[in-house]
Structure formats: structure tokens, C-alpha cells
Amino acid sequence: MCYCSKPSLFHEKEEKNDDAFSQQLASLCDGLYVNDAFGAAHRAHASTVGITKHVEKQQRVLLMQKELDYLGRVITHPEHPFVAILGGAKSFRQDSGNQCVHRS
């Protein structure tokens, strides 16, 4: 297993999901890729998607699986009253937070 302690976000080929860069990352592993970065898992980058083409096994850890299970339940069978507060570094900077108010 390879642990990347330094973010690859600033590498010029990361956001492009460059296959050669993905192979470089995979070459650091012994064939197992574990994704515990829930906040970055939705990005189609070399370190989250591309690398999976070049390793034997991929795995999500329990924390990510727990979050995915919970979000799936909340989206498909929400308990009422239901309030969703969406946020993040970019949400209010792009003024999308003010447009997301919805009652259900």
C-alpha cells in the first residue's frame, strides 16, 4: 500500500487525470489503492480515478462507506422535517449558497 502524505492537487497533471501521472502514482503502490478522502472522491483526478486503472484492488475505508450509506439514506428516504445545509470552501464564494434555500 502507498500512503500519499503530500497532496498531488497542485501537480499540473492531477486535474487532467493524466494517464502517465496516474501510472506514476500507481507504481508507488503494491497493488492496493485505498481512498479515504471523502471530500475529494468526487473529483475525476489522477489520484482518485486514474490510479484505479493501474492497481489490482481498490477499497473505500469504513468512514467513507459510512458517509455514502448515510447520504444515500437521507436522499432516498429523508425524515421530515428535513433540513439540508450545504457548504464548503467554494459554495458561498460562488454565491450558490444563497440560491440553495428550499423547503420540503
Buried (B, 14 or more C-beta within 10 A) or exposed (E): EBEEEEEBEEBEBBBEBBEEBBBBBBEEBEEEBBBEBBEBBEBEBBBBBBBBEBBEEEEBEEEBEEBEEEEEEEEEEEEEEEEEEEEEEEEEEEEEBEEEEEEE
